[in-house]
């Protein structure tokens, strides 16, 4: 079977690399910069559990033609590039090819399916963080498997993902899972603005109160919309804001697992700002703002985080927890 990773950045290189390291043939499609990096260094994959895997001979291409004849395509481009990726894939994919969206946000699968009408599009979600450390090194800093919409077309590939150490968890309805992941990803802009590691950020109550405000606002909007987020962790999502607001000493006792984070873990939004790239803020906190507006409501905390990240894309600064909390409380 021919497997293609389309949009081989952090997530694409890590997921595709794990497959390749376990013996599955994978073709990566991405930018020339990444092609040059992997040609020079190969892939080096590590994780918070101590995994240390290498792929020396990486099949990396830079044009959509590389997806011709693919049986399975893992789309891992940034959300803003989804429409462009669909337009590039439509002329080259064979009818019946399986296309899995491993992207942030909640609407990418729907967009891909609207353009790839002869293919089977399966919405999915990657729950863990991957840090691009440069020189072909990609590090998984937090736990999680791969979540996908249940589909019989995935059957030929389940074993390959299992062997790769990234089993597919299939759901009858992926949307509540995507919204639950989005609720967790509301921390992305807070972490990016803090310019500290995830563990350092979540260890500080002021930053956690910022996240609690964004999550509480979102949970209220989701309730109005009739959307119940899935429970991804031991604690139900509706209890997260209260736990995040706890004083540091209580939070450390009651949510110790949340702080058991790899010290290298950062968010992809922090990485985008570091690299001077546009972020996915419009598809995370911006998605909350859009949903609120569609219901005739507002989401001022998430809207302000969108504005702060847009400003940081051109003029970056580090925010202390107290400064950011005051800004959101305005």
RAFENBEL-V820433 format. One record per run of one state. SS is the DSSP state (a for helix, b for strand, c for the rest). FROM is the first residue (numbers start at 1). LEN is the number of residues. If there is no record, write none. Layout:
ss = (SS	SS)
from = (FROM	FROM)
len = (LEN	LEN)
This chain:
ss = (c	b	c	a	c	b	c	a	c	b	c	b	c	b	c	a	c	b	c	a	c	b	c	a	c	b	c	b	c	b	c	b	c	a	c	b	c	a	c	a	c	a	c	a	c	a	c	a	c	a	c	a	c	a	c	a	c	a	c	a	c)
from = (1	3	7	10	22	26	30	32	42	43	48	52	56	59	62	64	68	72	76	79	91	98	103	108	116	120	127	130	135	137	141	146	150	152	164	168	172	175	186	187	195	198	203	205	226	237	245	248	255	256	260	268	276	281	284	285	295	300	313	321	330)
len = (2	4	3	12	4	4	2	10	1	5	4	4	3	3	2	4	4	4	3	12	7	5	5	8	4	7	3	5	2	4	5	4	2	12	4	4	3	11	1	8	3	5	2	21	11	8	3	7	1	4	8	8	5	3	1	10	5	13	8	9	1)
